[in-house]
Amino acid sequence: MSSSPTSPASNTSGAGKWMALTAALLGWMFDGAEMGLFSMVGRDAIKDLMTVPNGGPPLDSVIDFYFGVVLALFLVGAATGGVLFGWLGDRLGRVRAMSLSVITYAVFTGLCGLANSPLQIAILRFIAALGMGGEWALGVSLVMEVWPNKSRALMAGLIGAAANVGYLMVGVIGIWLTATLHIFDRVLTDMGLAESTVKSLIANKGWRIMMLLGTTPALLTFFFRLFVPESEKWEREQGKGTTSNWATHDLLGVLIGAMGPALIIAIWAYDPPGWSPSTVVAMRLSGSLLGIVIAAFGYIYPVRRFLRRVAGQNPTITDNSGKIIRRMLLAAALSGVALMGTWGSTQWAAAWASKLTQGVEGIKNPREWTQISLAIGAIIGTIGAALIGDWLGRRVTYCLMCIASLVTGLALYQLNTEYNTQFLICAFLAGVCTASFYGWLPLYLPELFSTQVRATGQGFSFNFGRIIAAVGALQAGALFKTAFATEQHFAGLTFRPGHPGACSVICFIYVVGMILIWFAPETKGQPLPD
């Protein structure tokens, strides 16, 4: 059932709408900071924590591989959290679940600064990601439900822009921290901390301090609870008793679903001794497909059970249940294209900039400036994509974004051999195009689902794409070590070793998006479903 095109999204007061928007924008900003944080300091963290048998520094290829594994675990955690906290949002309310999600990612990001091994970092990042994945779905649901239909495109653009402001903020803080580490050294020593503790905190460009700063968003939870109103659309569903059909024991399906991504990470992280390369590839591809199927079945399970319970109260839902599941799967694939392109390609740009400048005198903060360039472009791209999507239509806009992302991604990795102004311009353009999806997705995904299943449905749709992206992150790390250990040639293109070759290949995922979008429904001009 849909609201009339002229009706407002809710009767929430003007002050309440602005409070909800402010809270959600702050949450997304810190989400973006959380995502950008490890991209910038992750290699330093792993290098600092790895122990090498011969006592020498770890190889770059080994660091890249473990960096990819930690990224993959983070993405899987976000996928699981999107379903888990989406379920909580549909069952307990948007605001209460948002508070829990923010506390989760803030506390466990901070704890990363106390880690003593790459394994500890990976586990803590996984748990932090649970909250981050949930916050995205809950914030989008809340804002879209309390603001009127005519404001949806602008709200979606602001959502994507806020996340990238956080991404930009991490780059700026990184530059500031690099310039002031000597002050931290003196201040921490004057505070009476042991010399070994101080050295640990400021080692490898102060990555521990950056992680500890990640606890800041925890303060947001007090703001949520005191000032942010609950969605009236959700409260109406609660009043009708619909929300009680979400059962706690259905979350067992989410636990089972998480085993699928665990399988994917295991098979990509393990190199079987004595196996031929073709056998390893076949094993990884088949294992990844099985893992994705297990994840899809498990994560969708709570929704299927909910729809069955509601069927006795509202027969219309029975007829629509198949459509809801199909939309969840298709939307997950569309999100997966965007996320794989980002996490398997452009998220490696800052690390690549750092490698390009190793041993080069006179260049300061290459990874931070690369991240800032990407983020500035992303802020422009997210707002622009949401507004263009409202103008040209959802499908045409998505297709254009795929084309632009493919071109600018290849330009970044194929046209640059050194870190300079051209590199930063290409990073900016890639940021505009590859991040534009994060303004389009919060516009489109809420339009696919009714209030009853909106948080869970779009939480699955956006965050399940992270599992697909996890394959990309793992694949990039593995490709650095294997297929692109040397120069490769394909389709008239030269793929240089390491980041340029592997990340260029992953950019071709956007071709899949150009095809998939035409199977999705067009929702331009339609009201948000009730």
NORURJO-V923150 format. One record per residue. N is the residue number from 1. PSI is psi in whole degrees, -180 to 180 (* if undefined). NEAR is the number of other ideal C-beta (glycine too) atoms within 8 Angstrom. Layout:
# NORURJO-V923150
N:PSI:NEAR  N:PSI:NEAR
This chain:
# NORURJO-V923150
1:135:5  2:152:8  3:160:10  4:151:6  5:-24:8  6:-8:3  7:147:8  8:163:6  9:-31:12  10:175:9  11:14:5  12:138:10  13:161:7  14:-44:5  15:-39:6  16:-40:11  17:-42:11  18:-35:8  19:-44:11  20:-43:15  21:-44:12  22:-47:8  23:-45:16  24:-41:15  25:-41:11  26:-42:12  27:-45:14  28:-35:15  29:-46:13  30:-29:15  31:-48:14  32:-39:18  33:-41:13  34:-42:14  35:-40:12  36:-23:15  37:-54:13  38:-30:12  39:-34:11  40:-42:14  41:-3:12  42:-43:12  43:-38:11  44:-39:10  45:-48:17  46:-42:15  47:-40:11  48:-35:9  49:-16:11  50:142:11  51:129:4  52:130:8  53:-42:4  54:2:4  55:-5:4  56:177:5  57:148:5  58:149:10  59:147:6  60:-39:7  61:-36:9  62:-42:9  63:-45:13  64:-40:14  65:-49:12  66:-32:12  67:-44:13  68:-38:13  69:-45:14  70:-41:15  71:-43:15  72:-43:16  73:-38:15  74:-45:13  75:-40:16  76:-40:18  77:-41:16  78:-39:14  79:-45:18  80:-43:17  81:-33:17  82:-41:18  83:-46:17  84:-53:12  85:-26:20  86:-42:17  87:-46:16  88:-38:12  89:-39:19  90:-26:14  91:-46:7  92:-16:7  93:151:11  94:-46:14  95:-46:13  96:-44:9  97:-35:15  98:-41:19  99:-44:11  100:-39:12  101:-41:16  102:-44:17  103:-42:11  104:-52:14  105:-27:18  106:-49:16  107:-46:11  108:-23:13  109:-44:15  110:-39:12  111:-24:9  112:-30:14  113:-11:13  114:4:7  115:151:11  116:3:5  117:158:7  118:-33:11  119:-43:6  120:-42:9  121:-46:14  122:-44:11  123:-46:9  124:-37:13  125:-37:16  126:-47:12  127:-41:11  128:-38:18  129:-28:17  130:-48:17  131:-39:18  132:-43:16  133:-36:18  134:-38:21  135:-36:16  136:-53:14  137:-41:18  138:-43:17  139:-42:14  140:-46:14  141:-46:16  142:-51:16  143:-45:13  144:-26:14  145:-25:16  146:-16:14  147:151:11  148:161:6  149:-38:11  150:-16:4  151:0:8  152:-41:14  153:-45:11  154:-42:9  155:-43:13  156:-42:15  157:-40:16  158:-36:11  159:-53:18  160:-39:21  161:-40:13  162:-43:14  163:-38:15  164:-21:16  165:-41:12  166:-40:17  167:-43:16  168:-42:15  169:-38:11  170:-41:15  171:-43:15  172:-45:10  173:-37:10  174:-43:16  175:-45:11  176:-42:8  177:-41:13  178:-39:12  179:-18:6  180:11:8  181:-35:11  182:-31:6  183:-42:7  184:-42:13  185:-48:10  186:-44:8  187:-45:8  188:-37:12  189:-42:9  190:-25:6  191:-8:6  192:8:3  193:148:9  194:148:5  195:-39:7  196:-37:6  197:-44:9  198:-46:12  199:-38:8  200:-39:8  201:-35:13  202:-2:12  203:151:9  204:55:8  205:24:9  206:35:13  207:-31:13  208:-40:13  209:-41:12  210:-43:16  211:-43:14  212:-32:10  213:-17:9  214:-8:16  215:-11:10  216:-43:8  217:-17:13  218:-29:10  219:-23:7  220:-29:13  221:-33:10  222:-38:7  223:-45:11  224:-51:13  225:-31:8  226:-36:6  227:-19:6  228:125:14  229:152:11  230:154:9  231:125:17  232:-29:12  233:-44:11  234:-41:16  235:-34:10  236:-41:9  237:-39:11  238:-41:10  239:-31:6  240:-6:6  241:4:8  242:-37:10  243:-23:11  244:-11:5  245:-6:10  246:114:10  247:138:9  248:-39:4  249:-15:5  250:-19:12  251:-12:10  252:-33:8  253:-37:14  254:-41:15  255:-45:9  256:-42:11  257:-35:17  258:-20:12  259:-26:10  260:-54:16  261:-33:15  262:-40:10  263:-43:12  264:-47:18  265:-41:14  266:-45:8  267:-26:12  268:-25:14  269:-17:7  270:129:6  271:102:4  272:125:8  273:136:4  274:-6:3  275:145:8  276:153:5  277:-39:7  278:-37:6  279:-40:9  280:-43:11  281:-46:8  282:-42:8  283:-43:11  284:-41:10  285:-46:8  286:-40:8  287:-38:11  288:-43:12  289:-44:8  290:-42:10  291:-40:15  292:-40:12  293:-44:9  294:-44:13  295:-45:15  296:-46:13  297:-47:11  298:-43:15  299:-30:15  300:-20:14  301:-48:14  302:-35:16  303:-44:14  304:-44:10  305:-40:11  306:-47:16  307:-35:13  308:-41:8  309:-39:10  310:-25:12  311:-36:11  312:-24:4  313:-32:8  314:96:7  315:-23:6  316:-36:7  317:-35:11  318:-44:9  319:-30:6  320:-7:8  321:-42:12  322:-40:6  323:-39:7  324:-46:13  325:-43:11  326:-41:8  327:-38:13  328:-44:14  329:-43:10  330:-43:11  331:-36:16  332:-39:15  333:-41:11  334:-42:16  335:-38:17  336:-38:14  337:-48:17  338:-46:14  339:-38:14  340:-39:15  341:-39:18  342:-55:13  343:-24:14  344:-9:16  345:-76:16  346:-27:14  347:-15:11  348:-4:11  349:-41:14  350:-42:14  351:-38:14  352:-41:13  353:-40:15  354:-40:11  355:-38:10  356:-26:11  357:7:10  358:125:6  359:-1:4  360:125:8  361:147:4  362:-1:4  363:123:7  364:140:5  365:48:8  366:-40:12  367:-38:12  368:-43:14  369:-33:12  370:-44:16  371:-39:18  372:-42:11  373:-46:13  374:-43:17  375:-41:16  376:-44:11  377:-40:16  378:-39:17  379:-44:12  380:-44:9  381:-39:16  382:-45:18  383:-44:13  384:-42:12  385:-40:16  386:-43:17  387:-40:11  388:-38:10  389:-34:18  390:-20:9  391:-53:6  392:-18:7  393:155:9  394:-42:14  395:-47:10  396:-43:8  397:-45:13  398:-43:16  399:-44:12  400:-38:10  401:-39:14  402:-45:14  403:-48:10  404:-37:11  405:-39:16  406:-47:12  407:-48:9  408:-31:14  409:-45:18  410:-38:11  411:-41:11  412:-45:16  413:-19:14  414:-27:10  415:-3:7  416:131:12  417:-4:3  418:162:6  419:116:11  420:-168:7  421:-42:5  422:-40:8  423:-47:14  424:-35:11  425:-44:9  426:-38:13  427:-41:16  428:-48:12  429:-39:12  430:-37:17  431:-43:17  432:-48:15  433:-48:15  434:-26:17  435:-9:16  436:-28:16  437:-27:16  438:-1:14  439:-32:20  440:-42:17  441:-45:14  442:-16:15  443:-44:16  444:-45:13  445:-43:15  446:-25:14  447:-11:12  448:-15:12  449:148:12  450:168:8  451:-37:12  452:-37:10  453:15:13  454:-50:14  455:-44:16  456:-43:16  457:-50:17  458:-26:17  459:-43:19  460:-49:16  461:-47:16  462:-47:16  463:-24:17  464:-30:18  465:-22:18  466:-28:18  467:-43:17  468:-40:15  469:-32:15  470:-38:18  471:-41:14  472:-42:16  473:-43:15  474:-39:15  475:-40:12  476:-48:16  477:-40:14  478:-38:11  479:-34:12  480:-37:14  481:-26:9  482:-87:8  483:-32:7  484:34:14  485:-24:8  486:170:5  487:139:8  488:155:9  489:132:6  490:136:6  491:39:3  492:1:3  493:148:9  494:123:7  495:108:13  496:161:9  497:153:8  498:-138:10  499:-47:11  500:-45:13  501:-52:16  502:-46:15  503:-32:18  504:-43:14  505:-43:10  506:-27:14  507:-25:14  508:-3:7  509:-25:12  510:-22:14  511:-38:9  512:-42:8  513:-36:15  514:-29:10  515:-47:7  516:-37:12  517:-26:12  518:-6:7  519:-5:5  520:152:12  521:148:5  522:127:7  523:10:9  524:133:8  525:-1:4  526:146:7  527:160:9  528:126:12  529:141:10  530:*:8
